[in-house]
């Protein structure tokens, strides 16, 4: 639904997922750390492996958002998804 935000915090291995490919495909994807999410999180690892998600379509990580290098939500209708693997910076 437009304007939805999804927080994914439970799946922490490459074989664990909380979302399906449609959620990844429809959302602007953010991660806590690119290094952790692209190696440890099934919600990111599996869509990357299947081509549903490309590394360059991950909008930002927390460092980039906090530094103002990348923008978060840009409109009220956007669907956003944040994947956390539990980085200490959170």
MOPAC internal coordinates of N, CA, C and O (Angstrom, degrees):
PM7 1SCF
backbone

  N    0.0000 0     0.00 0     0.00 0    0    0    0
  C    1.4475 1     0.00 0     0.00 0    1    0    0
  C    1.5270 1   108.31 1     0.00 0    2    1    0
  O    1.2310 1   119.49 1   -42.08 1    3    2    1
  N    1.3082 1   118.58 1   137.92 1    3    2    1
  C    1.4625 1   121.15 1   179.20 1    5    3    2
  C    1.5269 1   111.66 1   -54.99 1    6    5    3
  O    1.2310 1   121.11 1   -41.34 1    7    6    5
  N    1.3221 1   115.48 1   138.66 1    7    6    5
  C    1.4562 1   121.65 1   178.92 1    9    7    6
  C    1.5136 1   115.03 1    87.54 1   10    9    7
  O    1.2310 1   119.98 1   178.94 1   11   10    9
  N    1.3135 1   117.64 1    -1.06 1   11   10    9
  C    1.4643 1   121.80 1  -178.60 1   13   11   10
  C    1.5237 1   110.84 1   -74.58 1   14   13   11
  O    1.2310 1   120.95 1   -37.15 1   15   14   13
  N    1.3351 1   115.78 1   142.85 1   15   14   13
  C    1.4637 1   121.26 1   169.58 1   17   15   14
  C    1.5194 1   107.27 1  -120.26 1   18   17   15
  O    1.2310 1   120.68 1   -44.60 1   19   18   17
  N    1.3227 1   116.31 1   135.40 1   19   18   17
  C    1.4636 1   122.55 1  -179.79 1   21   19   18
  C    1.5237 1   108.45 1  -118.87 1   22   21   19
  O    1.2310 1   120.40 1   -54.84 1   23   22   21
  N    1.3306 1   116.84 1   125.16 1   23   22   21
  C    1.4661 1   122.88 1   173.44 1   25   23   22
  C    1.5177 1   108.21 1  -104.74 1   26   25   23
  O    1.2310 1   120.34 1   -56.06 1   27   26   25
  N    1.3173 1   116.96 1   123.94 1   27   26   25
  C    1.4642 1   122.19 1   178.43 1   29   27   26
  C    1.5217 1   108.44 1  -113.64 1   30   29   27
  O    1.2310 1   120.59 1   -66.36 1   31   30   29
  N    1.3225 1   116.48 1   113.64 1   31   30   29
  C    1.4650 1   120.22 1  -176.04 1   33   31   30
  C    1.5264 1   113.72 1  -128.83 1   34   33   31
  O    1.2310 1   119.54 1   175.61 1   35   34   33
  N    1.3208 1   118.49 1    -4.39 1   35   34   33
  C    1.4567 1   120.16 1  -172.74 1   37   35   34
  C    1.5165 1   116.10 1   -93.01 1   38   37   35
  O    1.2310 1   119.94 1   143.65 1   39   38   37
  N    1.3232 1   117.72 1   -36.35 1   39   38   37
  C    1.4629 1   120.39 1  -177.51 1   41   39   38
  C    1.5169 1   110.83 1   -81.86 1   42   41   39
  O    1.2310 1   120.40 1   -62.47 1   43   42   41
  N    1.3246 1   116.84 1   117.53 1   43   42   41
  C    1.4689 1   119.50 1  -172.95 1   45   43   42
  C    1.5256 1   113.70 1  -126.49 1   46   45   43
  O    1.2310 1   120.51 1  -167.06 1   47   46   45
  N    1.3352 1   116.62 1    12.94 1   47   46   45
  C    1.4663 1   120.31 1   173.82 1   49   47   46
  C    1.5315 1   107.88 1  -128.53 1   50   49   47
  O    1.2310 1   119.84 1   -17.88 1   51   50   49
  N    1.3231 1   117.91 1   162.12 1   51   50   49
  C    1.4623 1   120.26 1  -179.61 1   53   51   50
  C    1.5287 1   114.68 1   -61.41 1   54   53   51
  O    1.2310 1   119.99 1   161.83 1   55   54   53
  N    1.3327 1   117.63 1   -18.17 1   55   54   53
  C    1.4646 1   120.12 1  -179.26 1   57   55   54
  C    1.5259 1   113.52 1   -98.97 1   58   57   55
  O    1.2310 1   119.81 1   175.36 1   59   58   57
  N    1.3214 1   117.96 1    -4.64 1   59   58   57
  C    1.4681 1   121.96 1  -178.68 1   61   59   58
  C    1.5255 1   110.22 1   -99.40 1   62   61   59
  O    1.2310 1   121.06 1   -44.58 1   63   62   61
  N    1.3490 1   115.58 1   135.42 1   63   62   61
  C    1.4655 1   120.56 1   177.13 1   65   63   62
  C    1.5128 1   110.46 1  -136.67 1   66   65   63
  O    1.2310 1   121.51 1   -33.19 1   67   66   65
  N    1.3244 1   114.72 1   146.81 1   67   66   65
  C    1.4622 1   122.34 1   172.98 1   69   67   66
  C    1.5244 1   111.11 1  -111.89 1   70   69   67
  O    1.2310 1   120.32 1   163.12 1   71   70   69
  N    1.3195 1   117.00 1   -16.88 1   71   70   69
  C    1.4642 1   121.37 1  -176.90 1   73   71   70
  C    1.5246 1   109.54 1  -123.30 1   74   73   71
  O    1.2310 1   121.36 1   -15.22 1   75   74   73
  N    1.3184 1   115.01 1   164.78 1   75   74   73
  C    1.4610 1   118.89 1   174.96 1   77   75   74
  C    1.5295 1   109.49 1  -103.86 1   78   77   75
  O    1.2310 1   120.90 1    -3.87 1   79   78   77
  N    1.3171 1   115.88 1   176.13 1   79   78   77
  C    1.4636 1   120.38 1  -178.25 1   81   79   78
  C    1.5213 1   112.49 1   -62.15 1   82   81   79
  O    1.2310 1   119.87 1   146.29 1   83   82   81
  N    1.3328 1   117.86 1   -33.71 1   83   82   81
  C    1.4649 1   119.78 1   179.06 1   85   83   82
  C    1.5219 1   111.57 1   -61.99 1   86   85   83
  O    1.2310 1   120.12 1   139.50 1   87   86   85
  N    1.3202 1   117.38 1   -40.50 1   87   86   85
  C    1.4694 1   119.99 1   178.39 1   89   87   86
  C    1.5214 1   110.54 1   -61.37 1   90   89   87
  O    1.2310 1   120.37 1   137.37 1   91   90   89
  N    1.3132 1   116.90 1   -42.63 1   91   90   89
  C    1.4670 1   121.44 1   179.08 1   93   91   90
  C    1.5248 1   110.32 1   -66.80 1   94   93   91
  O    1.2310 1   120.50 1   137.28 1   95   94   93
  N    1.2987 1   116.65 1   -42.72 1   95   94   93
  C    1.4646 1   122.25 1  -177.43 1   97   95   94
  C    1.5315 1   111.51 1   -64.78 1   98   97   95
  O    1.2310 1   119.77 1   141.73 1   99   98   97
  N    1.3184 1   118.05 1   -38.27 1   99   98   97
  C    1.4643 1   122.28 1  -174.85 1  101   99   98
  C    1.5245 1   114.04 1   -83.98 1  102  101   99
  O    1.2310 1   120.19 1   160.10 1  103  102  101
  N    1.3170 1   117.25 1   -19.90 1  103  102  101
  C    1.4680 1   120.59 1  -171.47 1  105  103  102
  C    1.5202 1   113.24 1  -100.47 1  106  105  103
  O    1.2310 1   121.75 1   -22.66 1  107  106  105
  N    1.3279 1   114.26 1   157.34 1  107  106  105
  C    1.4641 1   121.07 1   164.46 1  109  107  106
  C    1.5239 1   104.71 1   -83.04 1  110  109  107
  O    1.2310 1   120.17 1   -59.60 1  111  110  109
  N    1.3224 1   117.27 1   120.40 1  111  110  109
  C    1.4649 1   122.74 1  -170.51 1  113  111  110
  C    1.5249 1   111.06 1   -98.05 1  114  113  111
  O    1.2310 1   121.38 1   -49.77 1  115  114  113
  N    1.3278 1   114.96 1   130.23 1  115  114  113
  C    1.4600 1   124.17 1   176.45 1  117  115  114
  C    1.5270 1   107.52 1  -123.94 1  118  117  115
  O    1.2310 1   120.31 1   -28.43 1  119  118  117
  N    1.3274 1   117.01 1   151.57 1  119  118  117
  C    1.4652 1   121.64 1  -179.73 1  121  119  118
  C    1.5219 1   110.02 1  -135.59 1  122  121  119
  O    1.2310 1   120.66 1   -19.46 1  123  122  121
  N    1.3375 1   116.33 1   160.54 1  123  122  121
  C    1.4609 1   118.15 1   175.86 1  125  123  122
  C    1.5229 1   110.38 1   -70.36 1  126  125  123
  O    1.2310 1   120.28 1   129.31 1  127  126  125
  N    1.3298 1   117.07 1   -50.69 1  127  126  125
  C    1.4696 1   121.32 1   172.41 1  129  127  126
  C    1.5171 1   108.04 1  -137.81 1  130  129  127
  O    1.2310 1   120.60 1   -41.86 1  131  130  129
  N    1.3055 1   116.45 1   138.14 1  131  130  129
  C    1.4654 1   119.86 1   179.03 1  133  131  130
  C    1.5297 1   110.53 1   -64.10 1  134  133  131
  O    1.2310 1   120.60 1   137.25 1  135  134  133
  N    1.3289 1   116.46 1   -42.75 1  135  134  133
  C    1.4674 1   120.23 1  -177.94 1  137  135  134
  C    1.5223 1   111.27 1   -60.15 1  138  137  135
  O    1.2310 1   120.20 1   134.19 1  139  138  137
  N    1.3139 1   117.22 1   -45.81 1  139  138  137
  C    1.4555 1   120.37 1  -179.36 1  141  139  138
  C    1.5156 1   112.90 1   -70.30 1  142  141  139
  O    1.2310 1   120.54 1   132.16 1  143  142  141
  N    1.3168 1   116.58 1   -47.84 1  143  142  141
  C    1.4654 1   120.71 1  -175.71 1  145  143  142
  C    1.5203 1   112.45 1   -64.72 1  146  145  143
  O    1.2310 1   120.12 1   142.87 1  147  146  145
  N    1.3191 1   117.38 1   -37.13 1  147  146  145
  C    1.4662 1   119.86 1  -176.92 1  149  147  146
  C    1.5234 1   113.35 1   -80.63 1  150  149  147
  O    1.2310 1   120.30 1   172.74 1  151  150  149
  N    1.3199 1   117.04 1    -7.26 1  151  150  149
  C    1.4686 1   120.65 1   178.44 1  153  151  150
  C    1.5245 1   113.26 1  -115.77 1  154  153  151
  O    1.2310 1   120.21 1   151.57 1  155  154  153
  N    1.3396 1   117.21 1   -28.43 1  155  154  153
  C    1.4620 1   120.87 1  -170.71 1  157  155  154
  C    1.5204 1   115.32 1  -111.78 1  158  157  155
  O    1.2310 1   119.60 1   153.92 1  159  158  157
  N    1.3136 1   118.36 1   -26.08 1  159  158  157
  C    1.4627 1   121.58 1  -169.65 1  161  159  158
  C    1.5219 1   112.03 1   -99.16 1  162  161  159
  O    1.2310 1   120.46 1   -66.19 1  163  162  161
  N    1.3216 1   116.73 1   113.81 1  163  162  161
  C    1.4571 1   120.89 1   179.05 1  165  163  162
  C    1.5175 1   113.58 1   -55.88 1  166  165  163
  O    1.2310 1   120.37 1   148.33 1  167  166  165
  N    1.3368 1   116.89 1   -31.67 1  167  166  165
  C    1.4626 1   120.40 1   178.55 1  169  167  166
  C    1.5240 1   112.31 1   -64.29 1  170  169  167
  O    1.2310 1   120.08 1   159.96 1  171  170  169
  N    1.3144 1   117.46 1   -20.04 1  171  170  169
  C    1.4636 1   122.56 1   177.52 1  173  171  170
  C    1.5300 1   110.29 1  -109.53 1  174  173  171
  O    1.2310 1   120.16 1   134.45 1  175  174  173
  N    1.3316 1   117.30 1   -45.55 1  175  174  173
  C    1.4697 1   122.10 1  -177.44 1  177  175  174
  C    1.5277 1   111.61 1   -57.33 1  178  177  175
  O    1.2310 1   120.13 1   131.03 1  179  178  177
  N    1.3139 1   117.35 1   -48.97 1  179  178  177
  C    1.4662 1   120.22 1  -175.95 1  181  179  178
  C    1.5335 1   112.75 1   -66.88 1  182  181  179
  O    1.2310 1   118.91 1   133.72 1  183  182  181
  N    1.3440 1   119.67 1   -46.28 1  183  182  181
  C    1.4683 1   118.65 1   176.19 1  185  183  182
  C    1.5313 1   112.99 1   -63.85 1  186  185  183
  O    1.2310 1   119.82 1   148.10 1  187  186  185
  N    1.3232 1   117.95 1   -31.90 1  187  186  185
  C    1.4662 1   119.87 1   174.62 1  189  187  186
  C    1.5261 1   110.14 1   -64.48 1  190  189  187
  O    1.2310 1   120.64 1   135.23 1  191  190  189
  N    1.3249 1   116.39 1   -44.77 1  191  190  189
  C    1.4664 1   120.95 1  -178.12 1  193  191  190
  C    1.5288 1   112.32 1   -64.60 1  194  193  191
  O    1.2310 1   120.42 1   145.74 1  195  194  193
  N    1.3233 1   116.81 1   -34.26 1  195  194  193
  C    1.4689 1   120.38 1  -177.67 1  197  195  194
  C    1.5258 1   113.10 1   -89.36 1  198  197  195
  O    1.2310 1   120.16 1   171.39 1  199  198  197
  N    1.3253 1   117.29 1    -8.61 1  199  198  197
  C    1.4594 1   120.74 1  -179.70 1  201  199  198
  C    1.5165 1   114.77 1    89.36 1  202  201  199
  O    1.2310 1   120.07 1  -178.86 1  203  202  201
  N    1.3245 1   117.46 1     1.14 1  203  202  201
  C    1.4671 1   120.96 1   176.59 1  205  203  202
  C    1.5257 1   110.26 1   -65.51 1  206  205  203
  O    1.2310 1   120.77 1   144.29 1  207  206  205
  N    1.3180 1   116.14 1   -35.71 1  207  206  205
  C    1.4650 1   123.30 1   179.94 1  209  207  206
  C    1.5209 1   108.32 1  -123.82 1  210  209  207
  O    1.2310 1   120.76 1   -38.44 1  211  210  209
  N    1.3143 1   116.15 1   141.56 1  211  210  209
  C    1.4632 1   121.33 1   175.37 1  213  211  210
  C    1.5220 1   107.90 1  -113.44 1  214  213  211
  O    1.2310 1   119.53 1   -32.07 1  215  214  213
  N    1.3285 1   118.50 1   147.93 1  215  214  213
  C    1.4699 1   119.88 1  -178.68 1  217  215  214
  C    1.5259 1   112.88 1   -52.19 1  218  217  215
  O    1.2310 1   120.39 1   141.58 1  219  218  217
  N    1.3160 1   116.87 1   -38.42 1  219  218  217
  C    1.4634 1   120.00 1  -177.61 1  221  219  218
  C    1.5262 1   113.70 1   -73.94 1  222  221  219
  O    1.2310 1   119.95 1   168.59 1  223  222  221
  N    1.3416 1   117.69 1   -11.41 1  223  222  221
  C    1.4627 1   118.77 1   177.21 1  225  223  222
  C    1.5231 1   112.62 1   -91.94 1  226  225  223
  O    1.2310 1   119.89 1   178.15 1  227  226  225
  N    1.3294 1   117.81 1    -1.85 1  227  226  225
  C    1.4673 1   120.14 1   168.27 1  229  227  226
  C    1.5234 1   104.93 1   -72.85 1  230  229  227
  O    1.2310 1   120.39 1   -65.16 1  231  230  229
  N    1.3157 1   116.86 1   114.84 1  231  230  229
  C    1.4637 1   121.79 1  -170.12 1  233  231  230
  C    1.5189 1   111.86 1   -64.36 1  234  233  231
  O    1.2310 1   120.23 1   132.53 1  235  234  233
  N    1.3300 1   117.16 1   -47.47 1  235  234  233
  C    1.4654 1   119.70 1  -175.09 1  237  235  234
  C    1.5139 1   110.54 1  -165.88 1  238  237  235
  O    1.2310 1   121.73 1   -18.12 1  239  238  237
  N    1.3340 1   114.30 1   161.88 1  239  238  237
  C    1.4599 1   120.73 1   168.87 1  241  239  238
  C    1.5279 1   107.87 1  -110.70 1  242  241  239
  O    1.2310 1   120.36 1    -4.82 1  243  242  241
  N    1.3251 1   116.91 1   175.18 1  243  242  241
  C    1.4663 1   120.05 1  -176.12 1  245  243  242
  C    1.5224 1   113.13 1   -61.61 1  246  245  243
  O    1.2310 1   119.72 1   143.80 1  247  246  245
  N    1.3197 1   118.13 1   -36.20 1  247  246  245
  C    1.4665 1   120.72 1   177.73 1  249  247  246
  C    1.5267 1   110.29 1   -59.95 1  250  249  247
  O    1.2310 1   120.66 1   132.25 1  251  250  249
  N    1.3201 1   116.34 1   -47.75 1  251  250  249
  C    1.4663 1   120.97 1  -178.42 1  253  251  250
  C    1.5242 1   111.53 1   -64.33 1  254  253  251
  O    1.2310 1   120.29 1   140.69 1  255  254  253
  N    1.3271 1   117.06 1   -39.31 1  255  254  253
  C    1.4602 1   120.46 1   178.13 1  257  255  254
  C    1.5241 1   111.40 1   -66.97 1  258  257  255
  O    1.2310 1   120.48 1   133.14 1  259  258  257
  N    1.3338 1   116.69 1   -46.86 1  259  258  257
  C    1.4668 1   120.65 1  -177.74 1  261  259  258
  C    1.5251 1   112.34 1   -64.62 1  262  261  259
  O    1.2310 1   120.28 1   147.04 1  263  262  261
  N    1.3093 1   117.07 1   -32.96 1  263  262  261
  C    1.4685 1   121.30 1   179.73 1  265  263  262
  C    1.5232 1   112.64 1   -83.56 1  266  265  263
  O    1.2310 1   120.34 1   174.16 1  267  266  265
  N    1.3204 1   116.95 1    -5.84 1  267  266  265
  C    1.4587 1   120.73 1  -178.36 1  269  267  266
  C    1.5176 1   113.53 1    75.93 1  270  269  267
  O    1.2310 1   120.56 1  -164.47 1  271  270  269
  N    1.3331 1   116.53 1    15.53 1  271  270  269
  C    1.4658 1   120.73 1   179.92 1  273  271  270
  C    1.5259 1   111.97 1   -76.46 1  274  273  271
  O    1.2310 1   120.59 1   152.22 1  275  274  273
  N    1.3048 1   116.48 1   -27.78 1  275  274  273
  C    1.4661 1   122.54 1   178.90 1  277  275  274
  C    1.5228 1   107.93 1  -131.98 1  278  277  275
  O    1.2310 1   121.19 1   -25.76 1  279  278  277
  N    1.3229 1   115.32 1   154.24 1  279  278  277
  C    1.4617 1   121.03 1  -179.91 1  281  279  278
  C    1.5201 1   111.03 1   -93.71 1  282  281  279
  O    1.2310 1   121.74 1   -28.32 1  283  282  281
  N    1.3072 1   114.28 1   151.68 1  283  282  281
  C    1.4551 1   120.71 1   171.77 1  285  283  282
  C    1.5196 1   109.00 1   -86.84 1  286  285  283
  O    1.2310 1   120.72 1    39.27 1  287  286  285
  N    1.2975 1   116.23 1  -140.73 1  287  286  285
  C    1.4700 1   121.64 1  -179.74 1  289  287  286
  C    1.5252 1   109.65 1   -56.08 1  290  289  287
  O    1.2310 1   120.97 1   -47.41 1  291  290  289
  N    1.3263 1   115.76 1   132.59 1  291  290  289
  C    1.4610 1   120.44 1  -178.53 1  293  291  290
  C    1.5215 1   113.24 1  -107.54 1  294  293  291
  O    1.2310 1   119.97 1   168.02 1  295  294  293
  N    1.3365 1   117.66 1   -11.98 1  295  294  293
  C    1.4616 1   120.62 1   175.46 1  297  295  294
  C    1.5237 1   109.12 1  -152.78 1  298  297  295
  O    1.2310 1   121.37 1   -23.15 1  299  298  297
  N    1.3155 1   114.98 1   156.85 1  299  298  297
  C    1.4656 1   120.39 1  -177.89 1  301  299  298
  C    1.5254 1   112.31 1   -64.98 1  302  301  299
  O    1.2310 1   119.96 1   158.03 1  303  302  301
  N    1.3107 1   117.68 1   -21.97 1  303  302  301
  C    1.4570 1   120.52 1  -177.68 1  305  303  302
  C    1.5146 1   115.44 1   -90.69 1  306  305  303
  O    1.2310 1   120.39 1   172.64 1  307  306  305
  N    1.3236 1   116.86 1    -7.36 1  307  306  305
  C    1.4704 1   119.36 1  -178.49 1  309  307  306
  C    1.5202 1   111.91 1   -65.44 1  310  309  307
  O    1.2310 1   121.13 1   -33.35 1  311  310  309
  N    1.3038 1   115.45 1   146.65 1  311  310  309
  C    1.4612 1   121.95 1   170.74 1  313  311  310
  C    1.5214 1   105.99 1   -99.01 1  314  313  311
  O    1.2310 1   120.72 1   -55.69 1  315  314  313
  N    1.3224 1   116.22 1   124.31 1  315  314  313
  C    1.4624 1   120.64 1  -179.60 1  317  315  314
  C    1.5184 1   109.49 1  -120.31 1  318  317  315
  O    1.2310 1   121.49 1   -29.01 1  319  318  317
  N    1.3247 1   114.76 1   150.99 1  319  318  317
  C    1.4569 1   121.77 1  -179.25 1  321  319  318
  C    1.5230 1   107.80 1  -138.42 1  322  321  319
  O    1.2310 1   120.75 1   -50.81 1  323  322  321
  N    1.3284 1   116.17 1   129.19 1  323  322  321
  C    1.4579 1   121.74 1   177.59 1  325  323  322
  C    1.5157 1   108.76 1  -116.53 1  326  325  323
  O    1.2310 1   120.42 1   -55.23 1  327  326  325
  N    1.3338 1   116.80 1   124.77 1  327  326  325
  C    1.4638 1   122.16 1   177.65 1  329  327  326
  C    1.5119 1   109.45 1  -108.32 1  330  329  327
  O    1.2310 1   120.87 1   -59.70 1  331  330  329
  N    1.3103 1   115.95 1   120.30 1  331  330  329
  C    1.4569 1   122.69 1   177.69 1  333  331  330
  C    1.5203 1   109.69 1  -109.46 1  334  333  331
  O    1.2310 1   121.10 1   -45.66 1  335  334  333
  N    1.3315 1   115.49 1   134.34 1  335  334  333
  C    1.4602 1   119.62 1   172.06 1  337  335  334
  C    1.5229 1   110.55 1  -109.53 1  338  337  335
  O    1.2310 1   120.60 1  -172.83 1  339  338  337
  N    1.3248 1   116.47 1     7.17 1  339  338  337
  C    1.4516 1   120.83 1   175.28 1  341  339  338
  C    1.5075 1   114.89 1    89.29 1  342  341  339
  O    1.2310 1   120.14 1  -142.63 1  343  342  341
  N    1.3100 1   117.34 1    37.37 1  343  342  341
  C    1.4666 1   120.69 1   178.12 1  345  343  342
  C    1.5248 1   110.07 1   -65.20 1  346  345  343
  O    1.2310 1   120.38 1   -35.34 1  347  346  345
  N    1.3047 1   116.89 1   144.66 1  347  346  345
  C    1.4612 1   122.12 1  -177.18 1  349  347  346
  C    1.5199 1   112.82 1   -60.86 1  350  349  347
  O    1.2310 1   119.42 1   155.15 1  351  350  349
  N    1.3166 1   118.71 1   -24.85 1  351  350  349
  C    1.4575 1   121.04 1  -177.98 1  353  351  350
  C    1.5127 1   112.93 1   -67.22 1  354  353  351
  O    1.2310 1   119.87 1   162.29 1  355  354  353
  N    1.3296 1   117.86 1   -17.71 1  355  354  353
  C    1.4601 1   120.87 1   179.74 1  357  355  354
  C    1.5024 1   109.46 1   -72.32 1  358  357  355
  O    1.2310 1   120.10 1   180.00 1  359  358  357

